[in-house]
Amino acid sequence: MTDNETPSDLPVYLQTDEVTNTFLTGIAGEKLLAVDTEAASFHRYHDRTYLLQLSTRTRTAVIDPLTVTRLEMLGELLNDPAIEIIFHDSDYDLRMLDRDYQFRVNRIFDTRLAAQLLNEPGVGLAALLEKYFGITLDKKYQRADWSRRPLIPEMLSYAAMDTKYLPQLRDILRDKLAVMGRLSWAEEEFALLTDIRWSPGSDEGFWKLKGSKLLRGQAVAVLRELYQWRDQVAKHLDRAPFRVLNNETLFDLARLQPRDLMALSTVRGLSPETVHRRGPELIEAINRGMAVPENQIPKPERGTRTRPDPAMVERLDRLKIARNTAALRLDLAPGVLCPNGTLEAVARAQPGTLADLEKIPELRRWQRAVIGEELLVAASDPAKG
């Protein structure tokens, strides 16, 4: 960036198809485009993209997808191989863009991932902006409800900060990666990000609540009924479930099992208004749970356990020691250099040669090049040495 190229102080707020297409046409020749999304899962049951932030080196815009309905041109820019798309922690943004618009991103630079490969002491955007630009982000709107309209100027400015300095930050981190000989590492990781897609995941119901598997007897059935009641109410109100009733109160109700409004009013976390408005529904749900026969009380699925292979455990321990030693030498967090899941794949494969390492899909090319020999030594059987 030259001295006369500085990010604009105020973002452009794009609220119509016409002005959005005009803006996107104007940046079509750019080589770098920073992108971020804002959702509202902290507030809403039905989540979606509520803001799209875009920044070139000199211009920043915030698109309102509640009123802008034609975003095909943005999809074309994201998929253009001539444009590098910059994210900070791209995983969620990529999933949102896929889920809501089926957009594909062709070239990615992720500043968080770059910071991790440089072993930056803080890899969050706030920490990096403060370190390299002396900017302190105001946390006032960190949990803002981006689904609400109108958005005040301060909220738009806050949202714009997520992309405004990313092109400059990308330049700084890219140069540092190149100097340290790690740019190829980052580029391999960035290429893998282009395959990220949205997946709804499995719905485990109330069993996904922390502590649910510790309950016993009728309390389990009551918790299930209360969980299902809360989910239905949250869906109807389009409100995050915990805003209907928090998990701690759900568990207290499941354990205490109040059967009338008087008893219900003594439960922590239930306001008098909630007892008045929702009390009969809660008691009905509790009664349904209490009426479940003992032989029909739900039980958590137990995964099949396999007896640990002592040789495999020893191999994995040696691999972790080798990885940790290399991480100290390279000044990298061990999990960034090679996650435990990848080491487990190496331990299972029992590689004997570099060619064997190439057959392990979890292992990156740069990891094989940097610590491949050390992994082979650690994976070998000392008794056969």
ZIJO-V154760 format. One record per residue. N is the residue number from 1. RES is the residue in one small letter. PHI is phi in radians with two decimals (none if undefined). D_LAST is the distance of its C-alpha to the last C-alpha in Angstrom with 2 decimals. Layout:
n: {N,N}
res: {RES,RES}
phi: {PHI,PHI}
d_last: {D_LAST,D_LAST}
//
This chain:
n: {1,2,3,4,5,6,7,8,9,10,11,12,13,14,15,16,17,18,19,20,21,22,23,24,25,26,27,28,29,30,31,32,33,34,35,36,37,38,39,40,41,42,43,44,45,46,47,48,49,50,51,52,53,54,55,56,57,58,59,60,61,62,63,64,65,66,67,68,69,70,71,72,73,74,75,76,77,78,79,80,81,82,83,84,85,86,87,88,89,90,91,92,93,94,95,96,97,98,99,100,101,102,103,104,105,106,107,108,109,110,111,112,113,114,115,116,117,118,119,120,121,122,123,124,125,126,127,128,129,130,131,132,133,134,135,136,137,138,139,140,141,142,143,144,145,146,147,148,149,150,151,152,153,154,155,156,157,158,159,160,161,162,163,164,165,166,167,168,169,170,171,172,173,174,175,176,177,178,179,180,181,182,183,184,185,186,187,188,189,190,191,192,193,194,195,196,197,198,199,200,201,202,203,204,205,206,207,208,209,210,211,212,213,214,215,216,217,218,219,220,221,222,223,224,225,226,227,228,229,230,231,232,233,234,235,236,237,238,239,240,241,242,243,244,245,246,247,248,249,250,251,252,253,254,255,256,257,258,259,260,261,262,263,264,265,266,267,268,269,270,271,272,273,274,275,276,277,278,279,280,281,282,283,284,285,286,287,288,289,290,291,292,293,294,295,296,297,298,299,300,301,302,303,304,305,306,307,308,309,310,311,312,313,314,315,316,317,318,319,320,321,322,323,324,325,326,327,328,329,330,331,332,333,334,335,336,337,338,339,340,341,342,343,344,345,346,347,348,349,350,351,352,353,354,355,356,357,358,359,360,361,362,363,364,365,366,367,368,369,370,371,372,373,374,375,376,377,378,379,380,381,382,383,384,385}
res: {m,t,d,n,e,t,p,s,d,l,p,v,y,l,q,t,d,e,v,t,n,t,f,l,t,g,i,a,g,e,k,l,l,a,v,d,t,e,a,a,s,f,h,r,y,h,d,r,t,y,l,l,q,l,s,t,r,t,r,t,a,v,i,d,p,l,t,v,t,r,l,e,m,l,g,e,l,l,n,d,p,a,i,e,i,i,f,h,d,s,d,y,d,l,r,m,l,d,r,d,y,q,f,r,v,n,r,i,f,d,t,r,l,a,a,q,l,l,n,e,p,g,v,g,l,a,a,l,l,e,k,y,f,g,i,t,l,d,k,k,y,q,r,a,d,w,s,r,r,p,l,i,p,e,m,l,s,y,a,a,m,d,t,k,y,l,p,q,l,r,d,i,l,r,d,k,l,a,v,m,g,r,l,s,w,a,e,e,e,f,a,l,l,t,d,i,r,w,s,p,g,s,d,e,g,f,w,k,l,k,g,s,k,l,l,r,g,q,a,v,a,v,l,r,e,l,y,q,w,r,d,q,v,a,k,h,l,d,r,a,p,f,r,v,l,n,n,e,t,l,f,d,l,a,r,l,q,p,r,d,l,m,a,l,s,t,v,r,g,l,s,p,e,t,v,h,r,r,g,p,e,l,i,e,a,i,n,r,g,m,a,v,p,e,n,q,i,p,k,p,e,r,g,t,r,t,r,p,d,p,a,m,v,e,r,l,d,r,l,k,i,a,r,n,t,a,a,l,r,l,d,l,a,p,g,v,l,c,p,n,g,t,l,e,a,v,a,r,a,q,p,g,t,l,a,d,l,e,k,i,p,e,l,r,r,w,q,r,a,v,i,g,e,e,l,l,v,a,a,s,d,p,a,k,g}
phi: {none,-1.43,-1.08,-1.61,-1.89,-2.21,-1.04,-1.10,-1.17,-2.02,-1.33,-1.54,-1.71,-1.76,-2.14,-2.30,-1.05,-1.10,-1.22,-1.15,-1.13,-1.11,-1.11,-1.13,-1.10,-1.21,-1.87,-1.08,-1.55,-1.22,-1.67,-2.26,-2.51,-1.54,-2.38,-2.60,-2.24,-2.17,-2.03,-2.58,-1.13,-1.23,-2.07,-1.97,-1.37,-1.57,-1.60,-2.86,-1.35,-1.87,-2.59,-2.23,-1.86,-2.31,-2.47,-1.65,-1.17,-2.20,-2.30,-2.29,-2.38,-2.08,-1.64,-1.69,-1.28,-1.36,-2.07,-1.61,-1.88,-2.00,-2.07,-1.00,-1.14,-1.11,-1.03,-1.17,-1.14,-1.11,-1.64,-1.31,-1.16,-1.47,-2.00,-1.53,-1.70,-1.79,-2.17,-2.03,1.13,-1.33,-0.90,-1.18,-1.06,-1.11,-1.20,-1.13,-1.11,-1.27,-1.12,-1.52,-2.32,1.01,-1.41,-2.06,-1.91,-1.54,-2.21,-2.22,-2.22,-1.85,-1.18,-1.19,-1.11,-1.06,-1.11,-1.14,-1.25,-1.66,0.97,-1.09,-1.11,-2.32,-1.84,-1.23,-1.06,-1.03,-1.13,-1.25,-1.16,-1.20,-1.18,-1.68,-2.22,1.16,-1.80,-1.85,-1.35,-1.33,-1.51,-0.99,-1.88,-1.06,-1.97,-1.13,-1.56,-1.32,-1.46,-1.42,-2.34,-1.39,-1.64,-1.32,-0.96,-1.11,-1.20,-1.11,-1.12,-1.08,-1.08,-1.13,-1.13,-1.20,-2.18,-0.92,-1.81,-1.10,-1.04,-1.18,-1.11,-1.01,-1.07,-1.10,-1.21,-1.10,-1.09,-1.17,-1.08,-1.12,-1.09,-1.49,1.29,-2.00,-1.10,-1.14,-1.06,-1.09,-1.11,-1.16,-1.14,-1.09,-1.09,-1.19,-1.14,-1.17,-1.59,-1.18,-2.34,-1.24,-2.43,-1.16,1.35,-1.52,-1.65,-1.60,1.05,-1.18,-1.15,-1.38,-1.26,-1.09,1.73,-1.14,-1.38,-1.59,-1.28,-2.35,1.09,-1.11,-1.05,-1.16,-1.14,-1.15,-1.05,-1.03,-1.14,-1.16,-1.09,-1.14,-1.09,-1.06,-1.12,-1.14,-1.16,-1.09,-1.12,-1.13,-1.51,0.91,-2.32,-0.96,-0.92,-1.16,-1.42,-1.44,-2.78,-1.33,-1.09,-1.06,-1.21,-1.00,-1.16,-1.06,-1.13,-1.17,-1.38,-1.41,0.92,-1.10,-1.96,-2.59,-1.11,-1.07,-1.16,-1.10,-1.20,-1.60,-1.39,-1.06,1.56,-1.83,-1.31,-0.96,-1.13,-1.12,-1.07,-1.18,-1.45,-1.98,-0.93,-1.01,-1.18,-1.13,-1.12,-1.09,-1.13,-1.09,-1.10,-1.09,-1.16,-1.20,-1.48,-1.21,-1.03,-1.00,-1.35,-1.97,-1.15,-1.09,-2.21,-1.19,-1.23,-1.79,-1.23,-1.28,-1.73,-1.86,-1.15,-1.07,-1.46,-0.96,-1.13,-1.13,-1.08,-1.12,-1.09,-1.13,-1.08,-1.13,-1.13,-1.12,-1.10,-1.11,-1.12,-1.12,-1.12,-1.15,-1.10,-1.12,-1.12,-1.59,0.98,-2.32,-1.14,-0.93,-1.19,-1.36,-1.08,-2.87,-1.07,-1.03,-1.07,-1.21,-1.09,-1.10,-1.12,-1.15,-1.09,-1.17,-1.30,0.86,-1.19,-1.99,-2.41,-1.08,-1.12,-1.15,-1.09,-1.14,-1.53,-1.64,-1.11,-1.22,-1.59,-1.29,-1.08,-1.18,-1.20,-1.08,-1.20,-1.50,-2.27,-0.99,-1.10,-1.16,-1.17,-1.11,-1.08,-1.19,-1.41,-1.34,-1.44,-1.00,-1.18,-1.71,-1.26}
d_last: {55.69,58.72,60.89,63.52,61.13,60.76,60.30,63.62,64.51,65.64,64.08,66.20,66.74,66.87,68.74,70.14,68.84,71.05,69.94,66.28,66.43,68.25,65.54,62.72,64.59,64.90,61.15,60.13,59.45,57.05,53.45,52.20,53.24,52.08,52.42,52.40,53.83,55.50,55.70,57.27,55.07,55.78,59.43,59.75,58.77,59.02,56.87,57.16,57.04,59.94,59.42,57.74,57.30,56.98,56.79,56.90,56.80,60.47,61.57,60.65,62.05,61.81,62.53,64.15,62.88,65.52,68.21,66.36,65.83,64.98,61.59,60.73,60.81,58.21,55.95,56.44,55.54,52.34,51.31,52.35,49.34,51.31,51.36,48.44,48.84,47.83,46.99,45.82,43.47,44.32,42.99,46.17,48.52,46.94,47.26,50.87,51.78,50.38,52.01,55.42,55.83,53.07,52.37,49.29,47.88,46.57,45.22,44.07,43.39,42.46,43.18,41.39,38.13,38.63,39.20,35.99,33.97,35.85,35.12,38.84,39.75,42.07,41.57,44.75,47.65,49.84,47.35,46.85,50.59,51.31,48.71,49.65,53.30,54.54,55.58,55.63,55.82,58.42,56.92,60.37,59.72,56.05,56.99,60.08,61.39,61.16,63.02,66.25,68.93,70.40,67.61,68.91,68.19,65.89,63.64,63.54,62.67,59.89,58.45,58.71,56.51,53.51,53.74,56.12,53.60,50.59,51.29,51.34,48.28,46.45,47.36,46.09,42.74,42.24,42.90,40.43,37.72,38.46,38.34,34.93,33.55,33.26,36.21,34.17,32.13,35.45,36.93,34.15,34.72,38.49,38.38,36.73,39.59,42.12,40.98,41.92,44.70,46.75,45.89,48.10,45.31,45.78,48.64,47.55,50.97,51.45,47.94,46.67,48.65,46.51,47.35,48.89,46.39,47.38,50.97,52.22,55.20,58.16,56.89,54.35,57.16,59.30,56.57,56.15,59.91,60.14,57.24,58.90,62.24,60.85,59.16,62.45,64.45,62.01,62.09,65.90,66.22,63.44,62.01,58.48,58.09,57.41,60.75,62.49,60.88,57.77,54.90,55.70,59.21,57.99,55.93,58.86,61.15,58.74,58.52,62.18,63.70,67.15,69.81,72.69,73.44,74.18,70.75,69.13,70.73,68.87,65.39,63.66,63.30,66.30,69.21,72.79,73.06,69.99,71.35,74.71,73.45,70.35,70.94,72.35,69.47,66.90,68.67,68.84,65.08,64.49,66.88,65.07,61.81,63.56,65.04,61.72,61.37,58.57,56.86,56.89,55.38,52.43,48.93,45.81,43.42,40.32,37.16,35.03,32.17,28.89,26.77,23.80,20.41,18.40,15.08,16.98,18.43,15.24,13.94,17.38,17.46,14.40,16.14,19.38,18.15,16.84,20.16,22.25,20.90,21.64,24.99,25.98,25.23,27.24,29.92,29.74,30.03,26.68,28.47,29.90,26.67,24.98,26.65,24.96,26.12,24.18,20.97,21.67,22.06,18.68,17.12,19.13,18.27,14.45,14.51,12.04,14.51,17.52,19.71,18.32,19.24,22.68,23.27,23.15,26.86,26.57,24.56,26.95,26.71,27.04,24.21,21.86,23.18,23.01,19.78,18.07,15.18,14.72,14.93,12.26,9.71,11.25,11.41,7.84,6.70,5.04,5.55,3.81,0.00}
//
